[in-house]
Amino acid sequence: MSAHFWFRSGNYSLLGHLDCPRQSRSLGVILVAPFGWEDVCAYRPLRFMAQSFAALGLPTLRYDLPGTGDSSGGAQDAGLWESWIRSVSDAAAELRRMTGVGEVAAVGIHLGGTLALAAAARSDQIQHLVLWGAAARGRSVLRELRAAANVEKIEYLAGPGAPPQPLPGLESGGFLLSPESVSALETWDASRWRPRCRRALLLSRDDLPHDARLAAALQNLFPVELAQGRGYSAMLAQPQEAAFPRETSLRIADFLTRDLSGAAAPRGACGAPRSAVLGESAESIWTIEHSGSEMFGILSDPRRGPDAADFCLLFLNAGGVRRIGPNRMWLEAARRWSARGVRSFRLDLLGIGESGGEECLNIPALYRECLMEQIAAAMDALRHQAGIRRFVPIGLCAGACWGFHAALRDPDVCGAILLNPSLLYWDPSIDRRRMVKLFAGGFNAWTGYGKMILGGLQPGEIRRGARRVVERLRRKRARPGLHLELGFDSVAQAWSALERAGKRVTLVFREGEALLSELEASGQLPPRQSALLRCIRVPNGGHTFRPLWAQELVHGILDGEIAALASAARRVPATA
């Protein structure tokens, strides 16, 4: 049994998810997520970890830290580091209140382990610690974040020609640590803290050795077990590939349930609030039944005044990224426009984020027809239960493809904003053809291979690509043309159909995006003379617009397009 609700921690409203067994033991678990991109990747694996604990009788609470995920606040909030630490204790107290457990174990992942340890030193809410990949010193965490930030800059415009970072602090993986939070991490040292726990389990990151400083600091205080944390890297893979770490989850459960006796007083979570007021926005939790499972979503409503538009912004998953969107951009845009009078809905499709379904969706699964059926079901639920008449889907990557098809298929879709679609139809050979083109270019200059390596391609991938190029040259075959399966003979006909229907559709491409080059080469970009169809080119900010300057640019484009759609909606009679 799962419950989704909001709870308070200081000045913040935090979104929590409780997996509660029918018969609870006397011990409950809170999962403290890692930071930034790691949180995005590990979100769904940790969801299945929580369910596995609940199956063993351990009620388990997951939640978003202040200023992260769907919780209120932002990265620049004053005192955010202290609020993170406090939230761990408040989550433990909330778990006790809702389930009646007598003891609480905190399972922290990487930076989440640091927060769990600090919270255990400041309050008596936590009796057991499980730290997976935690570090004894905050400087170690900062070094990793800075290294990741330096590597990813290779993907997008960087160096002297790049726009400056618009906000101070450490930017890594598309997420920001404020100068205040960086300073707090710089001075963090586990040896200065004394957690009030009974015992701890320290898990390594796969085959990497344990942090000896952390183990020594805790072994002086209480019994500490050391174990190998298999599946750490797989858990932090790309969101559409991240794997639930079964073996390590069983190891954690064995540690927690060993010598455990007694049961919790049975309580229900039915009284937990499913809505919250967040500034000028009121957000409510939605679950939508579909195909024997549940889709999860959050509806943002304006708190006061009439709606500024008769449509609802429908934010779609960016590939396997949950409903907060790439770099939390969907959430920020939804709340900003809710404050301006425009409703929005952030949706998780089955197999993504908080929704039911498969553990994860790989690339081919992200382009299945059933996902369009799920989007249609979500819009139908919003029509009947929220009185919403029209929709504007907003998506990135695979989500942009879904938004394109929704605009073509559904008469209630009045516009769409599509960012960096990789495909507009499913073509199983597209990756091979793009790889052939990439490596064929690489043969022309040795610098091409350097770019491939710096771009993150592994030697095995380079060898496979080289074999494909050799095969291509041997057979003397031309690269296949762009083949469309949209019910039209060409993408150009799809643009014509959208224009005839009076739908405003905007494509946003970074320079260098593969589909942009393919549409341009085949003459199938939206016509330049169209008043409704637009193609906006932006500098290379990465496929998901990770750097803060690219996020700022995308927010400006979203605001301009949404404002234009709202203005057009006010000019159209309500009966149209």
LINKA-V385497 format. One record per run of one state. SS is the DSSP state (H for helix, E for strand, L for the rest). FROM is the first residue (numbers start at 0). TO is the last residue. Records with the same first field share a line. If there is no record, write none. Layout:
SS: FROM-TO + FROM-TO
//
This chain:
L: 0-0 + 9-10 + 19-23 + 25-25 + 32-35 + 55-58 + 63-78 + 99-101 + 109-109 + 122-126 + 132-135 + 152-168 + 172-173 + 177-177 + 186-187 + 192-197 + 203-210 + 219-221 + 227-230 + 235-244 + 257-261 + 263-273 + 278-279 + 290-291 + 302-309 + 315-324 + 339-341 + 348-362 + 367-367 + 386-388 + 396-396 + 409-411 + 419-428 + 443-444 + 454-457 + 475-489 + 500-502 + 510-512 + 521-531 + 538-546 + 571-575
E: 1-8 + 11-18 + 24-24 + 26-31 + 59-62 + 102-108 + 127-131 + 136-136 + 169-171 + 174-176 + 188-188 + 198-202 + 222-226 + 262-262 + 274-277 + 280-289 + 292-301 + 310-314 + 342-347 + 389-395 + 412-418 + 503-509 + 532-537
H: 36-54 + 79-98 + 110-121 + 137-151 + 178-185 + 189-191 + 211-218 + 231-234 + 245-256 + 325-338 + 363-366 + 368-385 + 397-408 + 429-442 + 445-453 + 458-474 + 490-499 + 513-520 + 547-570
//
